[in-house]
Amino acid sequence: MICSHYRTWLLLIVLVIAQPLQAQSWQAGAASRVITPKKFMWMSGYGSRDHPADGKLTDLYAKAMVLEDAEHRRAVLVTLDLVGIDAVLETQICDSLKERFALERHQVALNVSHTHTGPVVGMNLAPLHFLQLDAGQQSLVNEYVEALHLNVVAVVGEAIDNLAPASVSWGNGHCSVAVNRRNNRPEGDVPTDRLKGALLGPVDHDVPVLIIRKPTGEPLTIVFGYACHATVLSFYKWSGDYPGFAQQAVEERYPGCVAMFWAGCGADQNPLPRRTPELAQQYGGRLADAVAEVVDGVPKSLEAKLTTSYRKIPLRLDTLPTVDDLRKQAGDSNRFVAARAVWLLEQIESGEELSPTYDYPVGVWNLGDQITWVFLSGEVVIDFALRLKAEISENRTWVAGYSNDVMAYIPSRRVLREGGYEGGGAMVYYGLPTHWSEDCEKQIIDEAHRQRARTD
């Protein structure tokens, strides 16, 4: 009888201990590094720039989160307070991560906040700077890219070293900062239609939140996204813009955690009004409040199951310009059109033909049996997020833009046909020879569905 009671109590003790261990079958780690340029160099984001940065409002950061599921499958998210990175840097970083940490390409997602008060990074948005950078400034750009590469590899290594048992939960908040800038034209940076009480055009005000907690229950990492341009500020001081202030506010609210922002499909979304640090801080605070409502509410637990995929597809461009077309454009009065033409002519003269397609990265993560997280490259308009959420699961589909390679605006079929800046005009600033073909939306959406089916 005594022996029977002993076995019963022993079994109960084992069950009680096993419950938290089962709930914490994830392993997670996070780390953060400052990537603010050490020297005042040329800033990216605006073609009107005419001198290097001259101050700092906030630091810029590279942050990394590593997740490992119950089967030891691992994924790494890197977020960067930068306007963009190009395919060359993406490849260099991921090659180094494979060499150092045996991470395959499908296990890594890179995302930039798209702050417009950060430095020029490599060849991203090259025609904006191609004819402006002297040898000294170009040298600073090259030095910064080399340091950035090393910093990203180092911060991922620190996150891996920090791997420890964790629990993971999720939820969706709401923040109404974003305004569709194609339909709400600013007048002095105050949207006229907003003043009339009407907001026009599609938006996505969801705030996806992933919460990683220590066994003690304290937040280790809080990862959140939002679909809106980081264009509140346009001055010459380094700044993470509203996403930087949002991350700062989250970290102040939850001491010891690493807050990470990822940019959604906000290519046609702006914060309005704008242009002051006070507004950037206000918008960041509103976003942080939306995150806190999820963290302090009743987020849903996430099973320790992770699958990842990644593939580049040949995204088709429209009719390419001829050499004669480019020579004519090289004499254009628009300096950005001329810069792109000169840049493309130099490529052709070096033996590199213009390609009718672009190797476009798409990635998909499935978290538990609940979250489908799609990583799209370039400046993606809001239609992609709304469509994928409608076709997969409205509340359980997260769609990031600005991921891995920011090579151009990515318009939906609707926006492409409407034209305008996002529909094709912005291609000149990225250096692609022409706008996308009309089936680019279908190509990207189809690939996202294919990858989701493979990882489901």
N, C-alpha and C positions, 0 to 999 in steps of 0.2 A: 504494500500500500504506500509506504513512504517512498519507495523507489518509483512507483507510478506517478505520485505527486511531483517528485523531483523532475521526472522526464517532462511532465506537462508544463511546469514552470520554465524549464530550460527551453522548451519549444517556443513559449510565449516570448521569452527574452530574445531569442534568435529572430523571431518575426518582427518584433519592435525595432531591433537594430537594422534589420534588412530593409525596412520601409524607407528610411531616409537615404540609405545607400542606393536603392533602386531609383529613387527620385533624383539622385545626384549622379546618375550614370554618365552624364556628360563630363568631359574635361574641357576646360576653357582657360585661355590666357589672353592678356591684353597688355599693350605698351604704347607709349607716346614719345615723340621726339620733336623738338623745335626745328623747323626748316626755314625760318626767316632768313633771307639773304644777309650775309655778314657785311656786304658792301652795297652801297646804293647803286642799283643797276636799273635797266629799262623795265618798265612795267607792261603787262599785257592787258588785253580786254577792250581797249578803246583805240581806234585809229587816230584820234586827235592828240595822243601823247606826243609831247615835243621835248621832254627831258626826263632824266632818270628819277626814281623815287627820292624823296628828300626828308622822310621821317617814318615813324611807326606809330600806329594806333594800337594794334594788337599783334601778337606773334602769330605765325603760321605753323601748322603742325602736320606731321605724318603720324598716323595712328594705325595700329594693327590689332585685329581680333583673330584668335585661332580657336576653332571649335573642333572637337573630336568626339565622335559618337560612341555607342556601346560596342561597335564592331571595329573601332580604331580607325574609322574613316575620318579624314581631316580636311578642313577647309579654312582658308585664310581670306579675310577681308582687310584691305588697306584703304584708308581714306586720307585724302590729301587736300589741304587748303590751297588749291591752285586753280587756275582757269582751265587748264587742260594738260594732257601729255600726248605725245605722238606714238605711232606704231613702233618706231625704232627704240624709244625708251621703254615702252611696254615689253618688248621682246628682251631687251637687255636685263631688265629687272627680273622677269620670270625665268630667264635662263639662269641667272644667279641664284634664285630661290630653289631651282631644281638642283643645281650643283651643290649648294650649301645644305639644304634641308630635305632633299629628295621629294620636293613638291612638284607634282605634274601640273601642266597648264590648267587643266580643268578644276584644280583645287584652289585656284587663286582668282580673286576679283579685285580690281583696282577701281576706285571711284574718286572723282574730284568734286569739290564743292562748287567750282566754277566762279569763285570770287574774282571780281574784276580789279582788285587791288593787290594782286600778287605779281610775281616776276614773269618775264618771258621764259618759257621752258622749251628748249630745243627748237624744233621746227614747227611746233604748234602755232597756228595762226601766222605763219611765216610772212605772207605778203603785208601784214600790218607793220612789220619791222624791217623787211628785207632791204629797203633802200634808206633806212634811217640809222641803223647801227654801225658805228665806226668800229675800227679794229679793237679798240679798248673795250667797248661795250660787248662786242661779240665774244671776246675772250672771257668776260664775266659770265655771259650766258653759258658758255661751254664749261666753265669751272662749276657753275651752279648745278648743271645737269649731272656732272660727275659726282658731286657731293650728294645730290638728291638720290641718285642710284644707290650709293653706299648707305645713306640714312634709311632708305626703305628696307634694304636687306637687313640692316642692323635692328630696326624696330620689329620686324617680323621675328628675328632671332630672339629678341627679348620677350616677345609674346609667347613663343614656344617654350622658352625657359620658365615662363610663369604658369605653364599649364598645371591645373589643379582641379579636383572635383568641383562640379558646379551644377546648378539647376538652371533651366532655360524656360522662359515664358514669353508670351507675346500679346499684343493687343493693337488696336488702331485708335488713334486720337483724331482730333479735328482742329484745323487752324485755317482761318480765312484771310491770310495775308496776300495770297496770290491773286492777281487780276489778269485776265486774258488781254495781252497787250495788242493783239491784232484787232480786237473789237472795241477796246476802250482806249482810244487815242489820248495820250496825255497832252494837256495844254499847260505849259509851264510845269510839267511833271505832276499835275493834278488831273486825274481822269475825269473828263467832262461828264461822262455818263454816270460815274459814281456819284457826282454831286447832284445829279438828277434822281438819284435813288435807284438806278438800274445798272446791274452788272451784266455785260453781254459776253457771249462766247463760252466755250467749254473750259472748265477748271477741274482740278482734283485736289480737294482740301483734306484728304486723308493724311494722317501722320502715322505710318507704320512704326511700331516700337518693338525691339527685341531686348529683353532684359536677362542678363546673365548674373546670377547671384552666387555668392560664396556659400558654403555649407551653413554659415551663421545667419544667412538671410540678407546680408548687406549686398547692395549692388556692386558687382565687380566691373561690369561694362553695361552701358546703355546705348544701343545703336538705334538711330531713328532717321527717317527720311522725309523729304518734302519736295514737292514739284514747283519750284519757283526760282527764277534767275537771282543770283547774288549780285545785284546791280544797284543796291541802295547808294553805294559810295563810288565816287569817280575821281577822287583827289590823288595826291602823290604820296600817300602814306601807306605802308604795309598794313593790311587788315584782312581778317577773315570774313568781313561783311556780316550780314545777319546770321549766317550759319555759325560763324565763329563766336558771336555773342550768345547764340543758343547753346552751343556746347559748353561755354564758360558758365552759363547760368545753371545748366544741369549738373555740372561738376561741383558747383558751389552748394547746390541743394542736396547732393548726395556725396559727401566728402569721401575721397579715396577711390571713386569710380572713374573710369575712362569713358567719356561721352564721345560718340562718333556719329557724325552726320554724313548721310549719303544723299546725293542729288537725284531727284526723280525726273520725270519727263517734263521739265519746266522750260523748254526752249521758247515757247510762246507765252510764258507767264512772267509777269513783273511784279515787284512790290511797289505800290504807288500810294501816296506820294513818296519821294525819296530825296537823296542828296545830302543828308545830314547824319552825323554819327548818332545823334539822339534817336532818329528814326530807325537806324540799323539796330541799335540796342533795344528799342521798343519791339521791333518785329522779332528779334531773337528771343526776347522775354516771352512774347506770346507763344512762340513755337515751343519754348521750354515748358511753359505752363501746360500745353497740350500733352507733352511727353509725361510730365509729372502726374497728370490725371490718369494715365494708363498705369504708370509704375505704382502709384498709391491706391489704385483701384483693385480690380480682381482680374489680373491678366491670366490668360489660359496657359496651362502647363504644356510643355512641348516634349514629346517622346524623343529619346536619344537615338534618332535615326537620321542619317544625312547622306544625300547623294548629290553629286555635282557633275556638270558637263560644260563643255566649251567647244565652239567650232567657228571657224571663219568661213563666210559664204561669199561668193563672187557677186557683190551687189552691183547691179548694172547702172551705168551712166547713160545719158542721152547722147546724141550725135557729138562726136569730138570735133574740136576746131582743127583746121589745117595749119601748117606752118605759116602760110600767107596770112591766115586769120590772126595768128599770134603776133606776127610782125606788125600788122596793122594796130593791134591792141597795145603793143609796146610803145606806141606813140600817142596813146590816149591821154586826154587831159586829166582824167581821173587817175591819181597816182597809184591807187590800189590795183586798178585794172592793168596799168602799165607794169607794176611790180610783179603781178602774177604772170603776165605774159613773158617778161624777161626771165623769171624763174623757170617757167616751163620750157622756154627756148634753150636755156642752159642745160636742162635735163636732156632734151632731144639732141643737142650738139655733143653731149657726152656719151651718146649711144643708147640712151634710155627712151624707148618709145612710150607714147601716151597709151595708157591701158583703158579699154572700154569698160572695165570693172574695177571695183575696189574690194580688197579682202576685208570684209566687215565682220568684227567679232560679235558673237552672241553667246551668252552663258546662262545657265539655269541651275539653281540650287533648289532641292526639295528638302525642307526641314520637317522632320517627323512625317506624319501623314496629313499635315495641315497647311504649311506654307509653301507656295511656289514663288520663288524669288528669281525674277528675270533681270539679267544685266545686259542692257543695250548700249551700244557705243554711239558717240557723237552727241550732238545737241538735239535730243528727240522731243518732238512736239507732244502735247498732252493726249492727242487722239490715240496714240499707241497704248498708253496706260489704261485709258478708259475701255478700249476694245479688248485688251487682254484680260482685264478684270471681268468684263461682261462674258467673255467666252470661257474662262476657266473657273473663277470663283471670286465674286465681288469683294468679299472681306478677307480672303485668304491668298490674294495675289498681290505681290509687291513688285513694282516695275521701276528699276533704276535706269536713268540715262547717264550720260557723262562717264561711262565705264570703259576702262581698258585703253581705248584709243579715241580721242576726241578729234575727228578728222573733218567734220562738217556739220551743218544742220541736217537733220533727218526729218523731212516733211512726210506727213501722211498723204494719201492720194488727194484728199480734199485740199490740203494746204498747198500741195504742189500745183494743182490746177488753179487755185486762187492766185498763186504767184506771190509777189511781195518779197520782203526780206527773208523770212523763214522758208518761203517756197522755192527760192533759187538765188535771190540777190546776194545772200551772204556767202555763196560758194566762192566768190572772188577772194574773200578775206582768208579763206583756208587753203587756197591754192589748187583746188580741184578744177579741172579744165572746163567743166560744164555742169549743168544740174543733173539730178538723178532721173532715171527712167520712171515711167508711170507705174511700174509694177514693184517699186522698191518696198512699199508697205507690205504687199503680199509676200514677198521674199522673206522679209524679217519676221512677220507674224507666223508664217508657215514653219520657219526654223525654230522659233520659240516653242511651238506646239510639238514639233518632232523631238526636241530635246526633253521636253517635259514628259512625253510618252516613254522615252528611253530611261529616264531616271525615276519614274513613278514607282 
